[in-house]
Amino acid sequence: MHRHHRAGHKSGRAGHVQLSEERARQHKHWLLAQLEPIAEALERGLPALPAGGGVTLLTYTQALVAGLYPMTDPAAPVQAALHDPALAPLCLTLEAALPGALRALYSGLTQPGDMTVNAT
């Protein structure tokens, strides 16, 4: 089997392709350009959100969904274990959990304080 590598990628561990820093930077610039109009619309529609908070809200929402989804669609053995009535508090559906989680996220982002996303 031949492995084809795209420009900007180099071979890493067996079976993995490493992304170059330049390609990662290009992708992140593209992503930010896609998010900015949505972020600006969020800031207009959610006036309690601080200026610049739209991108933060979108970034945190992505992390929230990425964390909730596997909890609401677990592997078959976990689903079977969750039939135990004592574990009912751990049984979640995305449809039920996401609205409350988003409200809590938005509420937290509208409180005074530092909304810094990056670590620098």
N, C-alpha and C positions, 0 to 999 in steps of 0.2 A: 504494500500500500504506500503510495506516495503522498507526502504531505506538502500542500502548497502554502506558502507564506505570503501574506500581503505585505506591501511596502509599509515600512514603519514598525514592523513586528520582527521579533527575533525568537529563535527557538529557545525554550527554557527547559524545565524538567520534562521528562519523557511524557509525550502526549499533550503538553501545554505550550501555548504560544504566549510569549511575553509581549506586552504592549509597551512601545517606547514612550518615554516622557513627552516627547513632542506630539505624538499622536494623541496621548491622553490629554494634553493641554488643548489641542485643537478640538477634541470632542467636548471638553468642558466649556470652552468658549462658545461652541455651537449650542450646547445645552443651555447655557445662560441666556443666549440670544433668544432661544425658544421660550424660556421661562419669564423673561422680563415683561412682555406684554400681558401675560396672565397675572403676574405679580402686581403690576400696576393696576389692573382691573380689580384685583382683590383689595388693594389698598383704597381704591375709590369706593368700592362696595362695602367695605368693612372699615368705617371711619375710625374705630377705636384702635385699629392696627397702626402702629407707628410707621412713619415713613421708612421705607426699606424693609419693612416686615413681611412683605408679600413673598419674597424669595425664601425667607426663613420659614414662613408658614408652609410653603410648598415643599421645602426640604424636609421639615419635620413630619409633614403629612406622609411623604414617601416612606420615611423610617417607621412611622406608626403603622401604615398598611403592611409593610414588609414584616413587621413583628406580629401583627394580629393575624394575618392570613394563615400562617402555619398553625397557629393556635386554634383557629376555627375550622381547619381542614387537616386534622392530624392523621398520621398513619393508622392503618386498620387495627393494629394491636392497641394503640392508644384509644381509638374510638371505642373498642370493645371494653377496655378498662373503665372508660368514662360512663358506662352504663351503671356503675356502682352508684347508688343514690347518695352516698357520702361525698362523692366527687362532683355533685351537681354544680357547685359554685365555679368549677373549672370548665364547664360546658358552655362554650361560646358560639355564637353565630356572627359572622362578619356584619350582617345586616343589622343586628341588634347592638353589637359592640362599637362599631365604627362611628355612628353619630355622636354618642356620648364621649368617646375618646376625642373626636374632633372638637366638640364643644369645650372640653377640658383644655385641649391644646390651645385653642383660640383664646379662651379666657386667660390662660397663663401668659400668652404672648401679649395680651393687652394690659397686663399689670406693669406698673413702673419697675424698671430694672434693666439689666443687661440682656439683650437678645442676641448676643454675638454667637454666630454659628461656628466660625472658624477658630482654630486653636492658636492662631498667631496674634 
